[in-house]
């Protein structure tokens, strides 16, 4: 199986996805717990649990990106071990 994206794009996407998963998970947990800084003001959302569901759905999208891009990176490693020339 051949990689779809370049090695640099695959590894960049993988690293950014890890950071996005960590940051969005922390935000989702804070919204779910009703942290005062996030749901305590006048302009802030009243229903933190609904917001956390949306944030966690974005986390699942980034998990899919992480899996896809990580597999693409691993395909590049496997292809380089076979002696293929990359242009």
RASULMO-V299585 format. One record per residue. N is the residue number from 1. RES is the residue in three letters. PHI is phi as a letter, one per 30 degrees, with the letter a starting at -180 (none if undefined). Layout:
n: [N N]
res: [RES RES]
phi: [PHI PHI]
//
This chain:
n: [1 2 3 4 5 6 7 8 9 10 11 12 13 14 15 16 17 18 19 20 21 22 23 24 25 26 27 28 29 30 31 32 33 34 35 36 37 38 39 40 41 42 43 44 45 46 47 48 49 50 51 52 53 54 55 56 57 58 59 60 61 62 63 64 65 66 67 68 69 70 71 72 73 74 75 76 77 78 79 80 81 82 83 84 85 86 87]
res: [UNK UNK UNK UNK UNK UNK UNK UNK UNK UNK UNK UNK UNK UNK UNK UNK UNK UNK UNK UNK UNK UNK UNK UNK UNK UNK UNK UNK UNK UNK UNK UNK UNK UNK UNK UNK UNK UNK UNK UNK UNK UNK UNK UNK UNK UNK UNK UNK UNK UNK UNK UNK UNK UNK UNK UNK UNK UNK UNK UNK UNK UNK UNK UNK UNK UNK UNK UNK UNK UNK UNK UNK UNK UNK UNK UNK UNK UNK UNK UNK UNK UNK UNK UNK UNK UNK UNK]
phi: [none c d c c d d d d d d d d d d d d d d d d d d d d d d d d d d d d i e d d c b c c d d d d d c d d d d d d d d d d d d d d d d d d d d d d d d d d d d d d d d d d d j d c c c]
//
